[in-house]
Amino acid sequence: MSDFIVFKIIYPLLGILMIILNPLSIFGLAILISIIFYLIFFCRNLCIKIFLFVFAAFYFLFLMIYSLSPKIQYIEFKYSHFKWIEVDGKISDFTVDWKGSKSRKSGVDIKYQFSYDHKTYSGMQKNVIQHYTNSVFWDSDKEIKQSNQTLSSDMKDYISEKNYKIYYKAETGESKVLMPLNNFLLSNSFAFNILFALSKIIFIPLLVIFLISKAFSENKSLR
């Protein structure tokens, strides 16, 4: 009964939730690549479980790449939001705060202005960029301060280099800032932060066990 609840109810619901919370274009791309891959390597046998496994592998891979690349996020937004147009504008102010609790990250809230149809508009956006510390359990005051300073310094560079785009949807009056436009940015990736933290959780105990066993064997050989 418990296996039925986990594999037939909980896992499918988590999968549906993940698809809803992420861009549908990634889901569509994963479906397309999975079909091509399946037809090439498993064309003789039609098995839903194998196809779902292949799809899940490609979907998580594409989500990881999407999470790591602000450039890909910008391109995905540009071509999937047809009614949004790029406008000229600037970031007028920003604040960096520590988003404590379980998130363990610094975040940037910005104020910006832009022009459209001979009018000037202003907007605010929260958590435009996030800086994860990659800590496992907690962050010291020094790490928190350093994280905020690093993100603040990066923001100044992005603004001076105009490393951002502002988009506006005239029908609804919505606007959005996409920044930065780097090809890759590890510190802003939630997926990378999770994998890095898990690797430390696994690696550190294994390293301790290895050192203890090595010391024990050396001590035994001396006897």
VENCORZI-V189725 format. One record per backbone hydrogen bond with DSSP energy under -1.0 kcal/mol. NH is the residue of the N-H (numbers start at 1). CO is the residue of the C=O. E is the energy in kcal/mol with one decimal. If there is no record, write none. Layout:
BEGIN
nh=<NH NH>
co=<CO CO>
e=<E E>
END
This chain:
BEGIN
nh=<5 6 7 8 9 10 11 13 14 15 16 17 18 19 20 21 27 28 29 30 31 32 33 34 35 36 37 38 39 40 41 42 51 52 53 54 55 56 57 58 59 60 61 62 63 64 65 66 67 68 69 71 73 74 75 76 77 78 79 80 81 84 85 87 90 92 93 95 97 99 100 103 106 107 108 109 110 111 112 113 114 115 116 119 121 123 125 128 131 132 133 144 145 146 147 148 149 150 151 152 153 154 155 156 157 158 159 160 161 163 164 165 167 168 169 173 176 178 185 189 193 194 195 196 197 198 199 200 201 202 203 204 206 207 208 209 210 211 212 213 214 215 216 217 218 219 220 221 222>
co=<1 2 3 4 5 5 6 9 10 11 12 13 14 15 16 17 23 24 25 26 27 28 29 30 31 32 33 34 35 36 37 38 47 48 49 50 51 52 53 54 55 56 57 58 59 60 61 62 63 64 65 182 69 70 71 72 73 74 75 76 77 81 168 166 113 111 111 109 107 105 98 100 131 97 129 95 125 93 123 90 121 88 119 116 114 112 110 108 106 187 104 140 141 142 143 144 145 146 147 148 149 150 151 152 153 154 155 156 157 158 162 178 176 85 174 169 167 165 68 186 189 190 191 192 193 194 195 196 197 198 199 200 202 203 204 205 206 207 208 209 210 211 212 213 214 215 216 217 218>
e=<-2.1 -2.3 -2.8 -2.1 -1.1 -2.8 -2.7 -2.0 -2.5 -2.4 -2.5 -2.4 -2.2 -2.1 -2.2 -2.2 -1.1 -2.6 -2.3 -2.5 -2.2 -2.3 -2.7 -2.2 -2.2 -2.0 -2.8 -2.7 -2.5 -1.7 -2.3 -2.9 -2.2 -2.6 -2.0 -2.5 -2.9 -2.6 -2.1 -2.2 -2.9 -2.4 -1.8 -2.7 -2.3 -2.1 -2.2 -2.7 -2.4 -1.8 -1.2 -1.9 -1.8 -2.4 -2.5 -2.8 -2.2 -2.6 -2.1 -1.1 -1.4 -1.3 -2.6 -2.5 -2.6 -1.7 -1.7 -2.5 -2.3 -3.0 -1.4 -1.1 -2.3 -2.8 -1.7 -2.5 -2.8 -2.8 -2.4 -2.7 -2.3 -2.4 -2.7 -1.1 -3.3 -2.6 -2.1 -2.4 -2.7 -2.7 -1.2 -2.4 -2.4 -2.4 -2.4 -2.3 -2.3 -2.6 -2.2 -2.4 -2.5 -2.3 -2.4 -1.9 -1.7 -2.6 -2.5 -2.3 -2.3 -3.3 -1.6 -2.1 -3.0 -2.5 -3.0 -2.2 -2.4 -2.9 -2.7 -1.6 -1.8 -2.2 -2.3 -2.8 -2.3 -2.4 -2.3 -1.8 -2.1 -2.2 -3.1 -2.2 -1.4 -2.6 -2.4 -2.6 -2.4 -2.5 -2.5 -2.6 -2.3 -2.5 -2.4 -2.3 -2.3 -2.3 -1.9 -2.0 -1.6>
END
